Each structure stands twice: as C-alpha cells, then as structure tokens.
Amino acid sequence: MTEPISPTVEKPDTDEYRTGTTGTTLQTARSGAGQPPATRGRTTIAGGVVEKIAGLAAREVEGIHALGGGFARTIGAMRDRVPRSRAAVSRGVKVEVGERQTAIDLDVVVEYGVSITAVAAEVRENVIAAVERMTGLEVVEVNISVDDVHLPDDGGSEGGEVRVQ
C-alpha cells in the first residue's frame, strides 16, 4: 500500500511580492554585490499613496466637480483649511491594495449638464492609467458612485429678486 502524496510547499528564494499592513512590496528583494542595483531591496507602496494618485487623477477629468459624498464633503470642508492636504486629495477615495493588484472606489459629484456615463468612463481611464503607470499595480476595477450633481450658481441667491411673495 502506498502513502498518499502530500503537496510540498517550497519557500521561494526571495521575498518577492510580500504584503504588509502598510502597503505592497513590488520589487524582488535580493542581496549581494553581483545583483543588479534595481533588485537590491524592496519597494513598498502604502494604500494612502494609491488613494492620492486616484483622487488627483479623477479630479483632472472635466465634468468632475468634487469627490466625496455630501456629508464627507461638508465635514471635510470644515477640516481642510490647507488646499490639497492629504484628506482633501483622498476624500471620496477608498482602495484595497493586494500583492499585485488594487481595486478603487470613488464617490464623485459631477457638473450639471455633462454625460455621467462619459465622465465616468473618462475617470476610469485616467485613474487606471495614472495608478498603473506610477505604482506598477494592476487596477482590477474602478467603481464610481455619483453622489450628487453640482448645479451652476445662478448668482441671484443673495439679495436678488424674491420669487415667492
């Protein structure tokens, strides 16, 4: 009678693609003078970095007024006194970062009159291109939630003519 075959798990020679709580390792870690300089050490990318890249890339698209839901924008506006602070840039952006991939969720406010589907498609393209180019991570999905439509300012809200008597 033969014994059942059990799978043998071998430890890799390097620490390639190790994930920790602070981010994702993207480069193979090797030591030794004979190794190429690009492989001597690890590069770790924190989730906050991916959030910033995605937030900035989404805001570059024409038709996007802001990121974040109504309540988050209100609270964030009170907190964020300095433009482009980390909280302002990553507001409305949530990411999950794995070993080689990332998934991104965006809450956006679009300008009135734009095609929401066209803006969403352009946001996806811009975010995927920026994140993949800058981090090397594969973006598996970009989920977009349109939380509001920004209406143009009519200019008559302060001291203007009263419509209802």
GULOLO-261190 format. One record per residue (C-alpha): residue in three letters; x, y, z. Coordinates in steps of 0.001 Angstrom, whole numbers. Layout:
residues N
 residu       x       y       z
    ala       X       Y       Z
...
//
This chain:
residues 165
 residu       x       y       z
    met       0       0       0
    thr    1336    3404    -912
    glu    1095    6506    1150
    pro    -959    9419    -155
    ile    1049   12086   -1886
    ser    1081   15349      30
    pro    1837   18610   -1690
    thr    5216   20062    -861
    val    5365   23784    -315
    glu    8700   25313   -1077
    lys    9765   28688     214
    pro   10875   30970   -2610
    asp   14487   32121   -2721
    thr   13425   35771   -2484
    asp   10828   37842    -663
    glu    9070   38768   -3881
    tyr    5679   40426   -3552
    arg    5291   40365     220
    thr    2256   42282    1518
    gly    2241   44002    4878
    thr    -123   46265    6740
    thr    1417   49401    5296
    gly    1424   48556    1624
    thr    2545   46234   -1108
    thr    6019   45065   -1999
    leu    6549   45390   -5719
    gln   10171   44511   -6328
    thr   12146   41385   -5641
    ala   14471   41681   -2658
    arg   17935   40307   -3337
    ser   21229   40933   -1690
    gly   24759   40757   -2937
    ala   27152   42795   -4952
    gly   26565   40629   -8012
    gln   22885   41563   -8257
    pro   21614   44457  -10419
    pro   21020   47657   -8397
    ala   17293   47679   -9235
    thr   16774   44371   -7380
    arg   18654   45224   -4176
    gly   15845   45901   -1772
    arg   12070   46180   -1675
    thr    9646   48900   -2710
    thr    6503   49204    -619
    ile    3536   51361   -1647
    ala    1041   52377    1036
    gly   -2676   52437     348
    gly   -2717   56183    1021
    val    -389   56710   -1922
    val   -2785   54905   -4253
    glu   -5669   56978   -2802
    lys   -3865   60237   -3564
    ile   -2952   59208   -7099
    ala   -6515   58079   -7826
    gly   -8024   61226   -6275
    leu   -5818   63584   -8269
    ala   -6385   61627  -11494
    ala  -10174   61690  -11017
    arg  -10183   65452  -10374
    glu   -8298   66065  -13644
    val  -11338   64938  -15658
    glu  -13554   67712  -16971
    gly  -17056   67355  -15570
    ile  -15963   66287  -12087
    his  -16880   68956   -9552
    ala  -15672   67228   -6372
    leu  -15020   63881   -4746
    gly  -16781   62555   -1668
    gly  -20351   62187    -514
    gly  -22376   65133     794
    phe  -21663   64562    4488
    ala  -17984   63770    3903
    arg  -17579   66919    1796
    thr  -19238   69066    4471
    ile  -17101   67713    7306
    gly  -14003   67740    5117
    ala  -14529   71366    4115
    met  -14501   72358    7767
    arg  -11351   70301    8455
    asp   -9348   71133    5356
    arg   -8004   74637    5610
    val   -4915   73909    3517
    pro   -5644   73180    -165
    arg   -4524   69787   -1454
    ser   -3973   68367    2021
    arg   -3940   64576    2219
    ala   -7510   64474    3483
    ala   -8712   66769     683
    val   -6937   64826   -2054
    ser   -8057   61386    -915
    arg  -11582   62338     202
    gly  -14114   60161   -1598
    val  -11497   57542   -2490
    lys  -11229   54069    -983
    val   -8716   51479   -2108
    glu   -7876   47862   -1470
    val   -4268   47048   -2218
    gly   -3138   43464   -2703
    glu     172   41953   -3678
    arg      -9   42911   -7344
    gln   -3467   44418   -7775
    thr   -5652   47182   -6447
    ala   -9358   47995   -6515
    ile  -10590   51581   -6243
    asp  -13951   53032   -5166
    leu  -14738   56681   -5928
    asp  -17588   58884   -4693
    val  -17966   61803   -7110
    val  -20032   64921   -7732
    val  -20467   65779  -11406
    glu  -21239   69104  -13037
    tyr  -24808   69609  -14257
    gly  -25233   69029  -17979
    val  -22420   66542  -18563
    ser  -22935   62969  -19686
    ile  -22445   60995  -16487
    thr  -21574   57798  -18341
    ala  -18975   59577  -20483
    val  -17420   61301  -17457
    ala  -17351   58010  -15521
    ala  -15620   56254  -18430
    glu  -13028   59029  -18677
    val  -12444   58948  -14916
    arg  -11880   55178  -15070
    glu   -9397   55534  -17926
    asn   -7488   58370  -16240
    val   -7353   56696  -12818
    ile   -6286   53323  -14213
    ala   -3568   54892  -16375
    ala   -2180   57025  -13522
    val   -2199   54295  -10867
    glu    -737   51614  -13125
    arg    1925   53944  -14521
    met    3034   55272  -11137
    thr    2766   52145   -8974
    gly    3042   49154  -11285
    leu     -66   47669   -9651
    glu   -2783   46233  -11883
    val   -6067   48088  -11346
    val   -8732   45379  -11442
    glu  -11713   47709  -11021
    val  -12702   51320  -10510
    asn  -16195   51595   -9038
    ile  -17762   55039   -9330
    ser  -20682   56239   -7250
    val  -22210   59535   -8403
    asp  -23477   61094   -5176
    asp  -24591   64496   -6416
    val  -24884   66891   -9347
    his  -23403   70361   -8917
    leu  -25817   72975  -10205
    pro  -24484   76165  -11769
    asp  -24596   79190   -9479
    asp  -27430   81420  -10648
    gly  -25900   84465   -8932
    gly  -29262   85689   -7665
    ser  -29390   83879   -4360
    glu  -28084   86787   -2301
    gly  -30221   89918   -2358
    gly  -31860   89021   -5635
    glu  -35492   89295   -6620
    val  -37874   87318   -4431
    arg  -39839   84747   -6469
    val  -42448   83932   -3869
    gln  -44421   86624   -2037
//
